[in-house]
Amino acid sequence: MPYTRTRARTRRQTPDGFEQRLLVGARDAGFTSPDRIVIGFSGGRDSLALAGALRWVHASLGVEPVLVHVDHRLRESSAEEATRAASLAESLNLECQVVAVSTSPTDVHAGVGMEEAARRERYRSLFAVARRRGASAVATAHHRGDQAETVLLHLLRGGGVHGAAAMAVRSPLPIPNTDLPRDISLENLETLPWLWRPFLNEPREVIQAYVAKLGLTPIEDPSNTDTTLRRNALRHEVLPVMESFIPGAEAALARYAALAAEDDRALEAIAVRLLGEGVDPGGRLAAASVRAQSLAIQRRVIRRWLAETTDLSSLSAKRTDAILLLAQLRSRGKEIEIGEGWTVRLERGMLRVERTANRNEESP
């Protein structure tokens, strides 16, 4: 259903504080009429709040929201949920497009579990619609509680400052380069719509209260109560205990993410500068330029170098350190396989990354 402004104007003249904060965030992000924003819309509480608040932003700022519901077909009830999501959108007088995924997410995104594969496919679907519709951004309803959970997950996995930074209010397409649409390359990534998470400072309770004011019943995802999933276990069991011992723990974790993000940006800027100085026209990295830096910067330079020269979806800390040993000539060999068909070699003081298969084909 196309969006019309008539009904939106019948809402109260004085906006709710929740809506006002979103309006300020939209202005700070640079949205102006006639920009379009694609909203990841499950029909759950959080995305329903985002859709309702952006309806008011549209009336005030002229930015058009387009709701997109991705049906992964992983549950028997998924088609019914898609119908209910479309009905909720109609109640808000907002357009909703349902994208039904025809292939299992794990078939499209190999090498990861179902939950992560579904997440990647959801983002890929949202950004595909955004590109077709000429949207400036894709918006999701991740809030402060989600941010706290993400910080804990990354810390428990042994992540560094980059992991502790968790989610950013604004970021690029959050899927690996290997999962990009075929017509997208590393060279034109900057032309893609960007990801906007305007609720990262909003507590769960405020969102719940706003949805109650909307007078609509959100869709309940039964998997959200499954505590065999790590994020759900943190949400329902770990964080409540932390709050009972340390009131404000969730807010503190989210604040820590913001502080870590500042450090991460500063360190990343150093790594980018050093990488520009240490890489030759053939894409090889001078080992001496790596050795001259502190260990924290060395790791960032290696990760950034590989991100720019390969399609690796990820690089473990163990493999990163193995490459550093290679650069320092402490490794027994002069090459190391780093996974996904890639090998790093040391030749005449230069680190070179190449396809393992290609090297084997050239060998006698």
NORKAGI-V305541 format. One record per pair of residues at least 6 apart in sequence whose C-alpha atoms are under 6 Angstrom apart, sorted by the first residue. I is the first residue (numbers start at 1). J is the second residue. D is the distance in whole Angstrom. If there is no record, write none. Layout:
I,J,D
I,J,D
This chain:
1,95,5
2,95,5
3,94,5
3,95,6
19,53,5
23,57,6
33,62,5
33,63,5
34,62,6
34,63,6
35,63,5
36,63,6
36,64,5
36,65,6
36,135,5
36,136,6
37,65,5
37,135,5
37,137,5
37,138,6
38,65,6
38,66,5
38,67,6
38,130,6
38,138,5
39,66,6
39,67,5
39,68,6
39,138,6
39,139,5
40,68,5
40,140,5
41,47,5
41,67,6
41,68,5
41,69,5
42,69,6
43,85,5
43,218,6
43,219,5
44,218,5
44,219,5
44,220,6
45,218,5
46,141,6
47,141,5
49,211,6
58,64,6
66,95,6
67,95,6
67,96,4
68,96,6
68,97,5
68,98,6
69,98,5
70,98,6
70,99,5
71,99,6
71,100,5
72,101,5
86,96,6
105,117,5
105,118,5
106,114,6
106,117,5
109,117,5
120,175,6
136,193,5
137,193,5
137,194,5
137,195,6
138,195,5
138,196,6
139,195,6
139,196,5
139,197,6
140,197,5
141,199,6
142,199,6
142,200,6
143,199,5
143,200,4
143,202,6
144,200,5
144,201,5
144,202,5
144,203,5
147,254,6
148,250,6
148,253,5
148,254,5
150,166,6
151,164,5
151,166,6
154,163,5
161,260,6
162,264,6
164,257,6
165,257,4
165,260,5
165,261,4
166,257,6
169,196,6
169,197,5
169,198,6
170,195,6
170,196,5
171,195,5
172,194,5
172,195,6
176,313,5
177,311,6
178,311,6
227,233,4
243,249,5
271,300,6
271,301,5
278,285,6
278,286,5
278,289,6
279,285,4
284,350,6
284,351,5
284,352,5
285,350,5
285,351,5
286,350,5
287,327,5
287,349,6
287,350,5
290,298,6
325,331,5
334,345,6
334,346,5
335,344,6
335,345,4
336,343,6
336,344,5
337,343,4
341,355,6
341,356,5
342,354,6
342,355,5
342,356,5
343,353,6
343,354,6
343,356,5
344,352,6
344,353,4
345,351,6
345,352,5
